[in-house]
Amino acid sequence: MPLSREQKQEIVKNLADKLKNSKSVVFSDFHGLTVSDSEDLRISLREQKIEYQVIKKNLLKIALEKASLKVGIDDISGCVSVALSPKDEVAIPRILKQFSDQHEQLKMLKGILDNREVDLSMLEKLAVLPSKEELLGKTIGALKGNLYGLVNVLQGNIRGLVYVLQEHIKNINN
């Protein structure tokens, strides 16, 4: 059953709002995926709080215009899947890349990062970056190591002073 004009307007309005509020968006071609594979993909994305939906290209084009995003989608044919992440910039490309490695029917096409269009090569580069949590962990580990080094250096000076004072006391007592 076709959608009514009001339903289409509501879909476009909701998608435009989500596009404006997302840190990253990835458009992909899902043709050839089985229903089971599509559901597995949705579950993987949902675990990372990523929204995934299939939308007609014409409605997507209108939503992009309403969101004031200049993304060329004329080279995309038919329906397209859209993954939107409000929090993590690299989660979508990483998950889609891992999934497409196992299911060659899924193909990332292009995306939006910081309200700018990014091509497939950029998405593939983003897919191999560590997650935000991993980067924070590495940064904290590096800082922790430097702080331990600083504490040891400062303790070394104090230890040296203590040894000198102990030797001085021994010399006075003898």
C-alpha positions as CSV (number, residue, x, y, z in Angstrom):
1,M,0.0,0.0,0.0
2,P,1.5,3.4,-1.0
3,L,2.2,6.0,1.6
4,S,0.0,9.0,1.9
5,R,1.3,12.5,1.3
6,E,1.1,13.2,5.1
7,Q,3.0,10.0,5.9
8,K,5.8,11.0,3.4
9,Q,6.0,14.5,4.9
10,E,6.3,13.0,8.4
11,I,9.0,10.6,7.3
12,V,10.9,13.5,5.6
13,K,10.6,15.8,8.6
14,N,11.8,13.1,11.0
15,L,14.7,12.1,8.8
16,A,15.7,15.8,8.3
17,D,15.8,16.3,12.1
18,K,17.9,13.1,12.5
19,L,20.3,14.2,9.8
20,K,20.8,17.6,11.4
21,N,21.6,16.0,14.8
22,S,23.8,13.2,13.7
23,K,27.6,13.3,14.0
24,S,27.9,10.8,11.1
25,V,25.6,9.4,8.4
26,V,26.4,6.6,6.0
27,F,24.4,5.7,2.9
28,S,24.7,2.2,1.6
29,D,23.4,-0.2,-1.0
30,F,21.7,-3.2,0.6
31,H,20.3,-5.0,-2.5
32,G,20.8,-8.7,-2.3
33,L,20.9,-9.0,1.5
34,T,18.6,-11.6,2.9
35,V,16.0,-10.6,5.5
36,S,18.0,-12.5,8.1
37,D,21.2,-10.7,7.2
38,S,19.5,-7.3,7.3
39,E,18.1,-8.1,10.7
40,D,21.6,-9.1,11.9
41,L,22.9,-5.8,10.6
42,R,20.2,-3.8,12.4
43,I,20.9,-5.6,15.7
44,S,24.7,-4.8,15.4
45,L,23.9,-1.1,14.7
46,R,21.2,-0.9,17.4
47,E,23.8,-2.2,20.0
48,Q,25.8,0.9,19.2
49,K,22.8,3.2,19.4
50,I,22.8,3.7,15.6
51,E,19.6,4.2,13.7
52,Y,19.2,2.3,10.4
53,Q,16.4,2.7,7.9
54,V,15.6,2.2,4.3
55,I,14.2,5.1,2.4
56,K,13.3,6.0,-1.2
57,K,15.9,8.2,-2.9
58,N,13.3,11.0,-3.6
59,L,12.3,11.3,0.1
60,L,16.0,11.3,1.1
61,K,16.8,14.1,-1.3
62,I,14.0,16.2,0.2
63,A,15.2,15.4,3.7
64,L,18.7,16.4,2.9
65,E,17.5,19.7,1.4
66,K,15.4,20.4,4.6
67,A,18.4,19.6,6.7
68,S,20.5,22.1,4.6
69,L,23.0,19.4,3.7
70,K,24.5,19.4,0.2
71,V,25.1,15.7,-0.6
72,G,24.9,14.5,-4.2
73,I,22.8,11.3,-4.3
74,D,21.8,11.4,-7.9
75,D,24.3,8.6,-8.6
76,I,22.5,6.3,-6.2
77,S,19.8,4.2,-7.8
78,G,16.5,3.0,-6.2
79,C,16.1,2.7,-2.4
80,V,19.0,3.4,-0.1
81,S,19.8,2.5,3.5
82,V,20.7,5.3,5.9
83,A,22.6,4.7,9.1
84,L,22.7,7.7,11.6
85,S,24.8,8.1,14.7
86,P,24.2,11.0,17.1
87,K,27.4,10.2,19.2
88,D,30.2,8.3,17.4
89,E,31.8,9.4,14.1
90,V,33.5,6.1,13.3
91,A,31.1,3.5,14.6
92,I,28.9,3.3,11.5
93,P,31.8,2.9,9.0
94,R,33.5,0.3,11.2
95,I,30.3,-1.8,11.7
96,L,29.3,-1.6,8.0
97,K,32.8,-2.4,6.9
98,Q,33.0,-5.5,9.1
99,F,29.5,-6.6,8.0
100,S,30.3,-6.0,4.3
101,D,33.5,-8.1,4.6
102,Q,31.2,-11.1,5.4
103,H,28.3,-10.0,3.2
104,E,29.5,-8.6,-0.1
105,Q,26.0,-7.5,-1.1
106,L,26.2,-4.6,1.4
107,K,28.2,-1.7,-0.1
108,M,28.9,1.6,1.6
109,L,28.3,4.4,-0.9
110,K,29.1,7.8,0.7
111,G,28.4,9.6,3.9
112,I,28.2,12.8,5.9
113,L,30.7,13.8,8.6
114,D,30.5,17.2,10.3
115,N,27.8,18.3,7.8
116,R,30.1,17.6,4.8
117,E,29.9,14.9,2.2
118,V,32.6,12.2,2.4
119,D,33.3,9.6,-0.2
120,L,33.8,5.8,0.1
121,S,37.6,6.1,0.5
122,M,37.2,8.4,3.5
123,L,34.6,6.0,5.0
124,E,37.0,3.1,4.6
125,K,39.7,5.1,6.4
126,L,37.3,5.9,9.2
127,A,36.4,2.2,9.4
128,V,39.9,1.2,10.6
129,L,40.2,3.9,13.3
130,P,39.8,2.7,16.9
131,S,36.6,3.6,18.7
132,K,36.4,6.7,20.9
133,E,36.6,4.6,24.0
134,E,39.8,2.9,22.8
135,L,41.4,6.3,21.9
136,L,40.5,7.7,25.4
137,G,41.9,4.6,27.0
138,K,45.2,4.9,25.1
139,T,45.4,8.6,26.0
140,I,44.8,7.9,29.7
141,G,47.4,5.1,29.6
142,A,49.9,7.5,28.1
143,L,49.2,10.2,30.6
144,K,49.3,7.7,33.5
145,G,52.7,6.4,32.3
146,N,54.1,10.0,32.2
147,L,52.7,10.8,35.6
148,Y,54.3,7.7,37.1
149,G,57.6,8.8,35.5
150,L,57.3,12.3,37.0
151,V,56.5,10.8,40.5
152,N,59.6,8.6,40.3
153,V,61.8,11.5,39.3
154,L,60.5,13.6,42.1
155,Q,60.9,10.7,44.6
156,G,64.4,10.2,43.4
157,N,65.4,13.7,44.5
158,I,63.8,13.2,47.8
159,R,65.4,9.8,48.3
160,G,68.8,11.3,47.4
161,L,68.2,14.0,50.1
162,V,67.2,11.4,52.7
163,Y,70.4,9.3,51.9
164,V,72.6,12.4,52.3
165,L,70.9,13.3,55.6
166,Q,71.3,9.7,56.9
167,E,75.0,9.7,56.0
168,H,75.4,13.1,57.6
169,I,73.8,11.8,60.8
170,K,76.0,8.8,60.8
171,N,79.1,11.0,60.5
172,I,77.9,13.2,63.4
173,N,77.3,10.2,65.6
174,N,80.7,8.7,64.9
